[in-house]
């Protein structure tokens, strides 16, 4: 059974940084394309960044995220990371990672609902 566990969330002041981690257990993460999403109360999950089918190409959900958020992965550690810099109060949300088997629809689409596995999330609060 594949499980994803996020960590690294917390409270930070505007302008600060956080680094989120997502550890994959139950299988080798190299089989999967993975991504980061965030969600606020009453809204659909929003894509932050993901790796494509080749596990090298990176797609960002928006240009604003591309400048402040950096996705990376360590295959040896079966871990996905999200470095978040210049955080703003609007970044306050629950952050979750997701995984799909390579070449499944989610890898190309970035659709949260299409990812096969999802973590429980880690909460990020940014104060002004």
C-alpha positions in Angstrom: 0.0 0.0 0.0 1.5 3.3 -1.1 1.3 6.1 1.4 2.3 9.7 1.2 3.2 11.6 4.4 3.8 15.4 4.3 5.7 17.4 6.9 7.3 20.8 7.3 4.3 23.0 7.6 3.8 25.6 10.3 3.4 29.2 11.0 5.6 31.8 9.5 5.6 35.6 9.0 5.1 37.1 5.6 8.3 37.1 3.6 9.5 34.0 5.3 10.3 30.5 3.9 9.3 26.9 4.5 10.4 23.6 3.1 7.8 20.9 2.8 8.6 17.2 2.5 6.5 14.3 1.2 7.8 10.9 1.9 6.6 7.9 -0.2 6.4 4.5 1.5 5.2 1.2 0.1 6.8 1.5 -3.3 9.7 3.1 -5.1 8.8 6.7 -5.9 10.6 6.5 -9.3 7.5 4.7 -10.6 5.4 7.8 -10.0 5.0 11.4 -11.2 4.3 13.6 -8.2 3.0 17.1 -7.5 2.1 19.6 -4.8 -1.3 21.1 -4.3 -2.9 23.4 -1.8 -6.5 23.9 -0.7 -8.3 26.5 1.4 -11.7 26.1 3.0 -14.5 25.9 0.5 -12.2 25.9 -2.6 -11.0 23.2 -4.9 -7.4 22.1 -4.7 -5.0 24.3 -6.6 -2.0 23.0 -8.4 1.3 24.4 -7.3 3.8 22.4 -9.2 4.3 18.9 -10.5 6.7 16.6 -12.3 5.7 15.3 -15.7 5.9 11.7 -17.0 9.6 11.9 -17.5 10.0 13.0 -13.9 12.3 15.8 -15.0 10.0 18.3 -16.6 8.4 20.6 -14.1 5.0 22.3 -14.5 3.9 25.2 -12.3 0.3 26.0 -11.6 0.8 29.7 -12.2 3.6 32.2 -13.0 3.5 33.6 -9.5 4.1 30.2 -8.0 7.0 29.6 -10.4 8.9 32.5 -9.0 8.5 31.7 -5.3 8.0 27.9 -5.1 10.5 25.3 -6.1 9.6 21.6 -6.5 12.3 18.9 -6.3 12.7 15.3 -5.5 15.3 12.9 -4.0 14.9 9.4 -5.5 17.2 7.9 -3.0 15.1 9.1 -0.1 11.7 8.5 -1.9 10.9 12.1 -1.0 9.3 15.1 -2.8 10.1 18.6 -1.6 8.5 22.0 -2.0 10.7 25.0 -1.1 8.5 28.1 -0.5 10.0 31.5 -0.4 8.7 35.1 0.0 5.5 33.7 1.6 2.4 35.8 1.7 -0.7 35.6 3.8 -2.6 34.4 0.7 -0.4 31.3 0.8 -2.1 30.1 3.9 -3.6 26.7 3.1 -3.4 23.0 3.6 -0.6 21.7 1.4 -0.7 18.1 0.1 1.3 16.0 -2.2 -0.1 13.5 -4.8 1.3 10.7 -6.8 0.2 8.9 -10.0 1.8 6.0 -11.8 3.9 7.4 -14.7 1.8 8.0 -17.9 -1.5 8.0 -16.1 -3.7 10.9 -17.0 -2.8 12.9 -13.9 0.8 13.2 -14.9 -0.1 15.2 -18.0 -3.1 17.0 -16.8 -2.1 17.9 -13.3 -5.7 17.3 -12.2 -5.8 16.7 -8.4 -8.8 14.4 -8.8 -6.9 12.1 -11.2 -4.0 11.4 -8.9 -4.0 7.9 -7.5 -2.4 8.6 -4.2 -2.7 11.7 -1.9 -1.3 12.6 1.4 -3.2 14.0 4.4 -1.6 17.4 4.1 0.4 19.8 6.2 -0.9 23.1 7.2 0.8 26.4 6.4 -0.1 29.7 8.0 1.4 32.9 6.9 0.8 36.0 9.1 1.2 39.6 8.0 
